[in-house]
């Protein structure tokens, strides 16, 4: 029993460590994107080729070899919804997922070999664990996508309020987007980063319709796509954008409140379960404790009396 619990704790720790390592690597790659791009633009060929660039290049080449000519559209959509917009991000993730699964298999085999030696069932268990971690990488990516989508849903209402204030001041939609992108860096970091990429696309000469379509794809949620479509329709088909955005903001707020009410409703059964597990035993002890003590005292007194009567007779 103790050995089984030890294995469960070890495997849980290994899974947690692998997930944290993968998330850390992906976050580090994302933060170093601007630095690597500026290095390729402004540094000479002799100054390029840092360890990070070589590592990313190796991972991209490995991922391309693993994927081959086919393109996993579902996985590519997940990577985009997670906020990794570079073309190489898909192949880097594929390579990291394969390397993580291989590392788990190798670590398990090395551990078993140092203990009692390798057996056929050890190899089978190692392959099973490697496949599970191969699948867990996608599950972890989906969890990160859900967290990012929830963050964007929380940030969209204040962003829309700022856009409405700017539009009511009489600025154009282009100036409004630039202003919102410049002031939402701290209050809405995820949405602000997407808006800054949209402004960069516009400055690079991309047509407004293509830039807005890419904006909706980068936001990665239905509300973001609807927002981009609303702005595009107002630009190319006419109409008052302020009224449409105000109605859209009200609908978004209502949806958010409905989601919050649904989440609060889900908490009620959880609280009931907690009360049953932790409060009811204490309450029963408080209510039934004195009665049990009195009953025990009465039984002891009755026993003593019976003993005295028996001894006296």
Number of C-alpha atoms within 10 A of each C-alpha: 6 7 8 9 10 11 12 12 12 12 14 12 12 14 17 12 12 19 18 13 13 19 16 12 14 17 12 12 18 15 11 13 14 11 10 16 11 10 17 15 11 10 11 9 10 6 10 15 14 10 9 13 17 12 13 17 16 14 21 22 16 19 22 19 13 14 15 9 8 8 12 10 10 9 16 18 14 18 23 20 22 21 21 19 16 12 12 16 22 24 25 23 23 23 23 20 20 19 16 21 25 19 15 23 22 16 14 19 20 13 12 16 13 9 9 8 11 14 11 8 9 16 16 12 14 21 19 15 19 22 17 14 24 20 13 17 22 17 12 16 20 17 13 18 20 16 13 20 22 12 15 23 20 16 18 21 18 15 20 19 15 18 23 18 13 19 18 11 10 10 14 12 17 11 14 19 19 16 17 20 23 15 14 20 15 9 12 18 16 19 25 22 18 20 24 20 17 24 19 14 18 16 10 9 9 14 11 17 16 12 20 23 16 18 23 20 20 23 26 22 18 13 19 21 18 13 21 21 17 16 20 19 14 17 15 10 8 10 11 9 18 18 11 15 20 15 12 18 21 14 14 18 17 12 13 15 12 12 12 12 12 11 11 11 11 11 12 11 11 11 11 11 12 12 12 12 11 10 12 12 12 13 11 10 12 11 11 11 13 11 12 12 11 11 12 12 12 12 12 12 12 12 12 12 12 12 12 11 10 9 8 7 6
